[in-house]
């Protein structure tokens, strides 16, 4: 926080103070936090980070809110799991899973919300609000409860039960809107104008919120021994996370925490039923045409992705690619990760793994690379996706005979 | 009957602080021209130097994004609402 100089428009470069502003008043471009990297470089060190908390707040020097009194349920510093069995199935030399299913509310959204609500409290807000495809809803409701803030959360009415219940339990106001996420989002953009005393985490404090995703890159590099990987596969909804992961690796280099300049190839993962960014990338365009989402990966079902152009830029600049996978491939991706690595991901994780498979087949992800796949949400939230395929091997009477009859065991068991 | 244009906070200073402005016009393009005529300054904020809508500006007619319709040629019925909304990140 002491290193924040202000905000700047990514499009036209106009400067703003570090307040609750999210778009440039001139051109509507998104605002970015401006840091004093020279000052950070002079103070930050691997030892200082290692002495910090076992959470994302160990990187507070590179975040836009104060670590002291942060609104934190302990998000971040999740395991980076070496995935040799999945690597073997895919023909990769070295694959790691960043297991962000293990955050307090089961998704990476706890990272961005922790930053957003910490900053919201600094700015004096008492109410936290958001438009959400589910994971953000969980996280805002939980963090607001923890901080003693009111919460007002807007979700599409057709969301998975596992995301509705796990939001409502925290006791805030939960409003189900008859429409898809982009309609909820538009409503919230207009509501944010009507209620300037609410901190809408993905509207008026989005500039701070988005910075939380950088910690995925920070942790990955630290957990690899302060080295950036060759290739990272990132799920894409609005495109914000991918953009910030790319930024995170560059920041580590610019403040002197890496020995070698990172050249991380970044690839994006989308569901075929909502792939406006992948489609624009494939067509060689940087203008993202909105789509009407139709996919089981509801947490990625954003048809009008605000950071799409920047995600395309990061993928193109780094030499990555995009996966675009069907609902069937998503389910298979969830099951493949679970079967080989013991990690149960929600549908967005299925999109990431299925896209990884596709990108390996296409030669975009190469066998000799050190690859990291970001698995960002817990499978318990979307059991509907795999329920038709997963059940007991057999249901039997409690007798040895019934077991022997019902379950066909191979000889080695 | 005029069309109602909803103005986001960022642009309300151009309209004397008003959250909505009545304008006449039968397409989105005409409505936005009418807005510029009534309150000069909107043109520069909504369009880039090449005359195209800036990429982070979203326009909705009766809650539908005009990119799903006919863009600036989208017809606007009497009494309809046209909303100008900045792009918003996801969740």
HADDOCK unambig.tbl for C-alpha pairs under 7 A between the chains (distance, minus, plus):
assign (segid A and resid 25 and name CA) (segid B and resid 10 and name CA) 5.11 0.50 0.50
assign (segid A and resid 26 and name CA) (segid B and resid 45 and name CA) 5.71 0.50 0.50
assign (segid A and resid 27 and name CA) (segid B and resid 45 and name CA) 5.60 0.50 0.50
assign (segid A and resid 27 and name CA) (segid B and resid 46 and name CA) 6.89 0.50 0.50
assign (segid A and resid 27 and name CA) (segid B and resid 54 and name CA) 6.98 0.50 0.50
assign (segid A and resid 28 and name CA) (segid B and resid 56 and name CA) 5.60 0.50 0.50
assign (segid A and resid 28 and name CA) (segid B and resid 57 and name CA) 6.37 0.50 0.50
assign (segid A and resid 28 and name CA) (segid B and resid 86 and name CA) 5.93 0.50 0.50
assign (segid A and resid 29 and name CA) (segid B and resid 56 and name CA) 5.76 0.50 0.50
assign (segid A and resid 131 and name CA) (segid B and resid 91 and name CA) 6.50 0.50 0.50
assign (segid A and resid 132 and name CA) (segid B and resid 91 and name CA) 4.67 0.50 0.50
assign (segid A and resid 133 and name CA) (segid B and resid 91 and name CA) 5.74 0.50 0.50
assign (segid A and resid 136 and name CA) (segid B and resid 91 and name CA) 5.33 0.50 0.50
assign (segid A and resid 189 and name CA) (segid B and resid 85 and name CA) 6.86 0.50 0.50
assign (segid A and resid 193 and name CA) (segid B and resid 8 and name CA) 6.65 0.50 0.50
assign (segid A and resid 193 and name CA) (segid B and resid 9 and name CA) 5.85 0.50 0.50
assign (segid A and resid 202 and name CA) (segid B and resid 88 and name CA) 6.85 0.50 0.50
assign (segid A and resid 202 and name CA) (segid B and resid 89 and name CA) 5.72 0.50 0.50
assign (segid A and resid 202 and name CA) (segid B and resid 90 and name CA) 6.51 0.50 0.50
assign (segid A and resid 202 and name CA) (segid B and resid 91 and name CA) 6.94 0.50 0.50
assign (segid A and resid 203 and name CA) (segid B and resid 88 and name CA) 6.00 0.50 0.50
assign (segid A and resid 203 and name CA) (segid B and resid 89 and name CA) 6.98 0.50 0.50
assign (segid A and resid 237 and name CA) (segid B and resid 90 and name CA) 6.85 0.50 0.50
assign (segid A and resid 238 and name CA) (segid B and resid 89 and name CA) 5.80 0.50 0.50
assign (segid A and resid 238 and name CA) (segid B and resid 90 and name CA) 4.95 0.50 0.50
assign (segid A and resid 302 and name CA) (segid B and resid 90 and name CA) 6.95 0.50 0.50
assign (segid A and resid 305 and name CA) (segid B and resid 89 and name CA) 6.89 0.50 0.50
assign (segid A and resid 306 and name CA) (segid B and resid 87 and name CA) 5.43 0.50 0.50
assign (segid A and resid 306 and name CA) (segid B and resid 88 and name CA) 5.62 0.50 0.50
assign (segid A and resid 306 and name CA) (segid B and resid 89 and name CA) 5.17 0.50 0.50
assign (segid A and resid 307 and name CA) (segid B and resid 89 and name CA) 6.79 0.50 0.50
